[in-house]
Amino acid sequence: MGSDAKTAFAVWVTGLPASGKSTLVAALKTQLAARGIDAAVLESDVLRQVLTPHPRYDEEERDRFYSQMVFIGVLLAEHGVPVIFDATANRRRYRDQARLKIPRFLEVYVDCPLETCMARDPKGIYRNALAKAANCVPGLQAAYEPPEHPEIVVRGDREPPQDAAARVIEELARKEYI
């Protein structure tokens, strides 16, 4: 199924680090592909390697990074490429910036208790924070502002990613984005 600027959409998957965002995004990408939809995934860890190769994770850098990430997503959507943002984006304004600029937009909040995220910690983010090797981890030293009105809330500690992805697909279909 081809896309154009009138049919492209964006899904922003947000939540604390290690809440299950990337696992959900992988399932969503697979389910979209099964429908013939090739979505571009903008994954913050990958983009940071290019846009901020020596990240400080302070407020100024985050403002710049998320502005750049949104710009890339808008550019892709304007050229007909469906976009999935896989990024904590700890401030609501980062995600709202994308919502304002991409008309066909869904926000998916992966709600997961901090304790569960800390127990998972596949990248050692929380371990580093507790050892004082990191000082800007969302949920610990940096604020995380959950969405006020996400289209979908996923329980990252209980809902299988395939089921959550299917709910996102259903919402995309209900809104006639796919």
Phi, psi and omega in degrees: 000120178280159178235160170219180185299334180282339184246352180293152181220169175226142174236123176255117177261114183237160178161172179300156172305137179070020178280343181116013182301307186295325177293318176296316181299318179299316179294319180295316179300317180296315181291325175294318179300323178297338177264006179083018181252117180262097182268143174274132177259122175258099184260124189301319181298322180289313180296325179300325180300330181265314188277327179219074186298340177235070189293143174257337181062022176276172185300316181297314180294318178299318178303313181294313182301311183291329174297318178293318180298315178297318179304314179298316179298317178297315180301314178299311181299320179296338178259017172085012181261119174297143187234137170241117174273124177246088188202136177303310182045072191298340177258135180305323185299331179296312181289323179296327178300317178293317180302320180291330187261345180240107187300323183259089192227138173233141173247129180243121181258117175269099182273121182211134180301141179306320181299321178293315178301316181294325179290325179287297174036056184296334182259001179075018183298311182288323177302314178297321180295315181293332178273006180066020177271348175223142184230015182224037184279122178302133182099338177246279182269338179247143180293145168241121180258103179296155178300145177279325183220062179292150177291328181220138172245127179248137175270102184293345179265351184225334187267125177301138183303325180295322178292318179297317178299320178297324177293323177296316178301316179300319180291320176300319179291317180300321179278000180062035174276336176229000000 
